[in-house]
Amino acid sequence: MVEQKAIREQPESRIELEKEEKPKNKVLTGTLNWIINNIKFLLIPGYISEDLMERQIEYEKTKSQRKFITRFKSVLTLIGITLMFIIISFAVFAPWLSPYTRYFLTTPQYGSWSPPSPTHLLGTGDAGADVLGRIIWGARTSLTVALPALVISVLGGCVIGIIASYYGGWIDSVLMRIVDIMLAFPGLVLVLVFIAIWGRRLEYFILAYGILGMAGYSRIIRGSVLQTKNLPYIDAARVSGASNVRIMFRHIFPNVIQPIIVAFTFDIGGIILSLAGLSFLGFADPTLIEWGYDISKARVQFYTAPWAAVFPGLMIMITVLAFMLVGDGLRDALDPRMKNL
């Protein structure tokens, strides 16, 4: 009797096992088929399948047509954002990412111009300084100079440009002639003049680049304001009793800030490159960790220790390229003519 019951129960248990295995097999098969069908979507940045494109078109028929994020997701822009994120991470988390402290990297050590080794992954430079540690800390120096300097340039340039274009007349003529004089001189030469007068401290570099950048931003904002100040909504604000300051900075400025945003991202790379050139010429603060200064020191040992100059140079190139790519992506994303492309 026991044997007969066991025989009867066997088919039932097999059926239950088969029922449990079928859902698992379906899930596994479905997952593999999805990966195979969407391998391009997984591996190629920015790839959009035909099915997703059709769904997007149907969705946009009833929803907002402003596709800022979609236009911002080009392959080159994504590469620029990734590189920019890495550079900013170096600057913010330098004490944790660097194998050595800032004090150690600015203090003379043994083993100058040593080749890469397990102790120094990218070798050493002048006075035994670790190249990897200095390129990580150098990101903080470059961004510390570039970002505050551009903030000063944008604020000062926007104020000058808006006032000159809004009031016009002799105010516009006087302010723009001063701007023309500043633009007529090479920027690097004027920075050298400021540094010779004030000194080589970090805050003086920031102030020098901030003052020089005002001229370019005032020109950019002036052209945009001249096209905007006679529009109907500005006349309506003036008739309603709004003051000139409110009209300039509440109604006009938010509508002409687009080219400023694009120029801001482009100029970050330009200031970093200019700072590196200034340091290469020997006018940098020797107490700062800066890529151009490292290249200047390593140029005399370029054939015997090329790593000391090549890696800081690569960091300058990558940083400038990252901000240029992001600026190019912003320009395309903010351009109204690119909306339907």
HELIX and SHEET records of a PDB file:
HELIX    1   1 VAL A    2  ASN A   37  1                                  36    
HELIX    2   2 ILE A   39  LEU A   43  1                                   5    
HELIX    3   3 GLU A   50  THR A   62  1                                  13    
HELIX    4   4 PHE A   68  PHE A   72  1                                   5    
HELIX    5   5 VAL A   75  VAL A   92  1                                  18    
HELIX    6   6 ALA A   94  LEU A   97  1                                   4    
HELIX    7   7 ARG A  102  LEU A  105  1                                   4    
HELIX    8   8 ASP A  126  GLY A  128  5                                   3    
HELIX    9   9 VAL A  131  TYR A  167  1                                  37    
HELIX   10  10 GLY A  169  ALA A  184  1                                  16    
HELIX   11  11 GLY A  187  TRP A  198  1                                  12    
HELIX   12  12 LEU A  202  THR A  228  1                                  27    
HELIX   13  13 PRO A  232  VAL A  239  1                                   8    
HELIX   14  14 ASN A  244  ARG A  246  1                                   3    
HELIX   15  15 ILE A  247  ILE A  252  3                                   6    
HELIX   16  16 PHE A  253  ASN A  255  5                                   3    
HELIX   17  17 GLN A  258  PHE A  280  1                                  23    
HELIX   18  18 TRP A  291  ALA A  298  1                                   8    
HELIX   19  19 ARG A  299  GLN A  301  5                                   3    
HELIX   20  20 TRP A  307  LEU A  334  1                                  28    
HELIX   21  21 PRO A  336  MET A  338  5                                   3    
END                                                                             
